[in-house]
Each structure stands twice: as structure tokens, then as C-alpha cells.
Amino acid sequence: MTAFNFGLLIEAEDLVPYLGNDKLRIVDLSRASVYEQLHIPHAIHVQPKLLVRQEENAMGLLPEQEQLEELIRYLNISPEHHVVAYDDEGGAWAGRLLWNLHCLGFENTSLLNGGIHAWLAAGLPTSMEQQKSAAVDNLVSVNLAAKNQFHIDYDALREQVEQGQIQVWDCRTEDEYTGLRLAARRGGHIPGARHFEWSTALNRQNHLKLHPLQRTQQRLEQLGFDLKQPVVVYCQSHHRSGLAYMLGRLLGWQIRAYDGAWSEWGNRLDSPIATGELQS
């Protein structure tokens, strides 16, 4: 356990008293140009390429053990640390980082609601300094035994889809879902998937903070989702679904992410696909 009493989602003001705490790792996943200009004091910058493994037809896979160990060394975290992640886009890359950490068995994590936009709107201090922290002796060990709780691969998902055993959440744009916009060899969506675009959960009038969770839950239920039953979420490369995954966790949903995503499903010529109308 860590000394922090943070939930999975925290507000900017909650973080301020802990700035500089040596057991806190604030991780910035904003664009490099933004981080260089300003970031939360003591934040370290992580580039998205550290979070993914690319194959020819799958752009956002969970890295193998060795690359995950490299990420842990870079973050410089022990089991006593707490990671707070944020970005400049409403939480997608930050959520993706936290999903990676959950898959390797590290759960001392929080998403900063609204990211850098909410931080700036609250008038809180920023820094241009590059953070360096003292090396940690007992780094988090990468234990992928936890992975299956949060992750599903193509074969397992396809089997469950074909047997009608799983709810699937497509969090891409409407045009991607219907097949109007092509981002792989084939367009459309996984058969039976319901559509709720990830950014619908963000309040653009309130510094990209999440809308109240109750509102998002009601909308998901109106679309036909049953939050008492498991769900799998996907996008194009498990970037946007980083936030959708976090939403599911915040709603108490049993949620797994399909990291192969549409880049794998849509590029394979043998995948069952559906096109056309939105399900409502």
C-alpha cells in the first residue's frame, strides 16, 4: 500500500499538497512540445511509443515483458510508489499508461481529471524543469499474471463474439464505426459492437474534465450496455480506448481492452465485420 489516499480519478487540487513527495510519480503524456513549455512540477515525460508494441497489422499491442521492464525502469517506481498520469487530450494516453501498469500487476494509479488543461485552469504552478529522481532499489516486478483481467487478444475475442458471449464497446468515431472512414484494409466494426465515442465523456466546456460519471453511465445504458456484465473496449490502436478503459473501471464495470483493436481486426481478411447503421 502507498501512503496516498487517492482514488482512481483525482482532481488537480488533490495533487497539490503532495508535489515533491518522493513516493509520488507524476507522469506527463502530453505532446513533447507542450511538456517542454510547461508541465506539472516534478512530472516526468513519457512518449507514447514506450507504451506500445507494433506489428505490421497491429499498432498498439501491449509490450512484451522486456519492454515493460524498460518502462518500469524509466518510471523508476517501486511497489510503494503511486503513479498519477495526465495528458493534454482528456486522458487517452494517460489511461493507456495506467492500463499497461494494471496489466503488469501495478494498481497504485490515478488519472488526473482534465489533465494539464484543468491544472492550468485552476491557476496551479507549472515548471519547465526536466525531472530527475534518485534511482529506486526495489523496482516494480513485471508480473503478467494480472494481464488477463484487463486484456483480451484476437482469438479469444473472436470466439466470444461469434458465440454472442461478450458485450463489445467501439469507442471510435461514428464514421469509423459505420465503415465510412477507412483506417485499415476493411472498414466497419466488430459484429454486435455498440458505439459510444470516447470523447463523448469529456466536457469541452470544463477543461476536458469528465462529465459526471452518472451521466456517462446513463448514456451507455441507453445504448443497451449492461454494466453488470463484462465488456471489451476497442478503438484503432488502443489509444482512445485508454480513456474508455478508465471510464469502465470508474463505473465499476468489468472491462478488458482489445489492444489489437481495429488495426488488427480490420486488416485481417478473415475477421467477421459489420458495416452501416449505428445501433441505438
TAJO-V964604 format. One record per residue. N is the residue number from 1. SS is DSSP state (a for helix, b for strand, c for the rest). PHI is phi in radians with two decimals (none if undefined). OMEGA is omega in degrees with one decimal (none if undefined). Layout:
N:SS:PHI:OMEGA, N:SS:PHI:OMEGA
This chain:
1:c:none:175.8, 2:c:-1.76:-178.8, 3:c:-1.45:-175.7, 4:c:-1.66:178.6, 5:c:-1.82:-178.4, 6:c:-1.55:170.2, 7:c:-1.48:-179.8, 8:c:-1.21:175.5, 9:b:-2.17:178.0, 10:b:-2.26:178.4, 11:c:-1.62:-178.3, 12:a:-0.92:-176.6, 13:a:-1.11:-179.8, 14:a:-1.18:-173.3, 15:a:-1.46:-170.4, 16:a:-0.93:-176.7, 17:c:-1.10:-174.2, 18:c:-1.82:-179.8, 19:c:-1.00:-179.5, 20:c:1.60:177.0, 21:c:-1.13:-173.0, 22:c:-1.31:176.3, 23:c:-1.73:178.7, 24:b:-1.88:172.5, 25:b:-2.03:174.4, 26:b:-1.67:-173.4, 27:b:-2.06:-177.0, 28:b:-1.78:178.0, 29:c:-1.99:175.3, 30:c:-1.23:171.5, 31:c:-1.02:-177.5, 32:a:-1.00:-178.5, 33:a:-1.12:177.5, 34:a:-1.26:-178.9, 35:a:-1.01:-177.8, 36:a:-1.14:-179.9, 37:a:-1.35:-179.8, 38:c:-2.88:175.0, 39:b:-2.72:176.3, 40:b:-1.10:179.2, 41:c:-0.90:178.0, 42:c:1.34:179.3, 43:c:-1.28:172.2, 44:b:-1.80:-176.0, 45:b:-1.70:175.5, 46:c:-2.13:175.6, 47:c:-1.47:-178.6, 48:a:-0.95:-177.9, 49:a:-1.09:177.3, 50:a:-1.27:-172.2, 51:a:-1.72:-171.1, 52:c:-2.26:170.7, 53:b:-2.04:-176.9, 54:b:-1.82:167.6, 55:b:-2.09:-173.3, 56:c:-0.96:-175.8, 57:c:-1.99:179.1, 58:b:-2.61:-167.2, 59:b:-1.64:-169.7, 60:b:-2.29:-174.9, 61:b:-1.22:172.4, 62:c:-1.08:179.7, 63:c:-1.08:173.7, 64:c:-1.28:-175.8, 65:a:-0.89:-174.6, 66:a:-1.10:-180.0, 67:a:-1.22:176.4, 68:a:-1.18:176.4, 69:a:-1.12:176.4, 70:a:-1.11:177.8, 71:a:-1.09:179.6, 72:a:-1.10:177.9, 73:a:-1.10:-179.8, 74:a:-1.15:178.0, 75:a:-1.22:175.9, 76:c:1.08:-176.4, 77:c:-2.06:172.9, 78:b:-1.83:175.9, 79:c:-1.08:180.0, 80:c:-1.53:-178.5, 81:c:-1.43:172.6, 82:b:-2.19:-178.4, 83:b:-1.82:170.9, 84:b:-1.97:-176.7, 85:b:-1.96:176.1, 86:b:-2.64:175.9, 87:c:-2.58:-178.6, 88:c:-1.98:-173.7, 89:c:-2.33:177.1, 90:c:1.72:170.9, 91:c:2.03:-176.8, 92:a:-1.24:179.1, 93:a:-1.18:177.5, 94:a:-1.08:177.1, 95:a:-1.11:178.7, 96:a:-1.11:175.7, 97:a:-1.02:-177.0, 98:a:-1.14:175.6, 99:a:-1.06:176.7, 100:a:-0.97:-178.5, 101:a:-1.13:177.5, 102:a:-1.08:-179.1, 103:a:-1.13:179.8, 104:c:-1.71:170.3, 105:c:1.68:-179.0, 106:c:-1.86:-172.8, 107:c:-2.05:178.8, 108:c:-1.39:-168.9, 109:b:-2.42:174.8, 110:b:-2.51:171.8, 111:b:-1.74:178.4, 112:b:-1.48:-175.0, 113:c:-1.10:179.7, 114:c:1.50:176.6, 115:a:1.02:-174.6, 116:a:-1.15:179.5, 117:a:-1.11:179.5, 118:a:-1.18:178.7, 119:a:-1.07:-179.8, 120:a:-1.16:-179.3, 121:a:-1.10:178.8, 122:c:-1.44:177.5, 123:c:1.24:-175.9, 124:c:-1.53:-172.4, 125:c:-1.19:174.7, 126:b:-2.23:-177.2, 127:b:-2.46:170.7, 128:c:-1.96:-174.9, 129:c:-1.31:173.5, 130:c:-1.41:-175.8, 131:c:-1.41:171.7, 132:c:-2.23:179.4, 133:c:-2.08:179.9, 134:c:-1.11:-177.5, 135:c:-1.05:-179.9, 136:c:-1.65:-178.1, 137:c:-1.29:-172.7, 138:c:-1.70:-179.4, 139:b:-1.09:174.4, 140:c:-1.01:176.1, 141:c:-1.52:-178.4, 142:c:-1.45:-179.4, 143:c:-2.10:-174.7, 144:a:-1.42:175.3, 145:a:-1.11:-178.8, 146:a:-1.40:-169.3, 147:a:-1.00:-172.9, 148:a:-1.14:177.1, 149:a:-1.23:-172.0, 150:c:-2.16:-169.2, 151:b:-2.34:172.6, 152:b:-2.45:180.0, 153:c:-1.76:-173.4, 154:a:-0.99:-173.8, 155:a:-1.09:-179.0, 156:a:-1.17:-179.5, 157:a:-1.16:-178.4, 158:a:-1.05:179.9, 159:a:-1.06:-179.0, 160:a:-1.21:176.9, 161:a:-1.12:-176.7, 162:a:-1.19:178.1, 163:c:-1.63:179.9, 164:c:1.12:-172.1, 165:c:-1.75:-170.7, 166:c:-2.46:169.7, 167:b:-1.40:179.4, 168:b:-2.19:-178.9, 169:b:-1.94:174.9, 170:b:-1.68:-175.0, 171:c:-1.88:176.3, 172:c:-1.38:176.7, 173:c:-1.29:178.0, 174:a:-1.05:-179.0, 175:a:-1.15:175.3, 176:a:-1.19:-178.0, 177:a:-1.08:-176.1, 178:a:-1.37:-178.6, 179:c:1.71:179.7, 180:c:-1.16:177.1, 181:c:-1.83:-175.0, 182:c:-1.76:177.9, 183:c:-2.17:176.7, 184:c:-2.69:179.8, 185:c:-1.01:-179.7, 186:c:-2.22:179.4, 187:c:-1.86:179.7, 188:c:2.16:-177.2, 189:b:-2.54:176.6, 190:c:-1.16:-177.3, 191:c:-0.94:179.2, 192:c:1.52:-178.6, 193:c:-1.19:173.6, 194:b:-1.75:-173.0, 195:b:-1.86:169.8, 196:c:-2.57:-173.8, 197:c:-1.13:-173.2, 198:a:-0.97:-173.6, 199:a:-1.31:176.0, 200:a:-1.06:-178.3, 201:a:-1.40:-176.8, 202:b:-1.69:177.8, 203:b:-1.75:-176.9, 204:a:-1.25:176.2, 205:a:-1.49:-178.4, 206:a:-2.28:169.7, 207:c:1.07:177.5, 208:c:1.08:170.1, 209:b:-1.25:176.8, 210:b:-1.21:166.1, 211:c:-1.05:175.4, 212:c:-0.88:-175.7, 213:a:-1.05:179.9, 214:a:-1.09:177.9, 215:a:-1.10:-179.9, 216:a:-1.13:178.4, 217:a:-1.06:-179.9, 218:a:-1.06:-179.9, 219:a:-1.14:178.5, 220:a:-1.07:-180.0, 221:a:-1.19:175.9, 222:a:-1.07:179.5, 223:c:-1.35:177.2, 224:c:1.86:177.6, 225:c:-1.31:174.2, 226:c:-1.94:-174.9, 227:c:-1.29:174.6, 228:c:-1.56:180.0, 229:c:-1.96:-177.4, 230:c:-1.06:179.2, 231:b:-2.47:171.9, 232:b:-2.06:-179.8, 233:b:-1.99:176.3, 234:b:-2.64:171.0, 235:c:-2.36:178.3, 236:c:-1.63:-175.3, 237:c:-2.58:-175.7, 238:c:0.93:169.3, 239:c:-1.87:178.3, 240:c:-1.04:179.6, 241:a:-1.26:170.2, 242:a:-1.06:177.5, 243:a:-1.28:179.7, 244:a:-1.05:176.3, 245:a:-1.02:-179.7, 246:a:-1.13:176.2, 247:a:-1.03:178.5, 248:a:-1.01:179.2, 249:a:-1.09:-179.5, 250:a:-1.12:178.9, 251:c:-1.51:179.6, 252:c:1.30:-177.8, 253:c:-1.48:173.1, 254:c:-1.43:-169.8, 255:b:-2.14:172.2, 256:b:-2.14:178.5, 257:b:-1.88:174.0, 258:b:-1.69:-172.5, 259:c:-1.34:173.5, 260:c:-1.09:171.7, 261:a:0.99:-175.6, 262:a:-1.18:178.2, 263:a:-1.07:176.3, 264:a:-1.56:-174.8, 265:a:-1.08:-176.6, 266:c:-1.38:178.2, 267:c:-1.50:175.9, 268:c:-1.33:-177.1, 269:c:-1.50:-177.3, 270:c:-1.82:-178.0, 271:c:-1.32:170.4, 272:c:-1.24:179.2, 273:c:-2.35:174.5, 274:b:-2.20:178.0, 275:c:-2.30:172.2, 276:c:1.61:-162.1, 277:c:-0.96:170.4, 278:c:-1.31:170.4, 279:c:-1.42:179.0, 280:c:-2.30:none
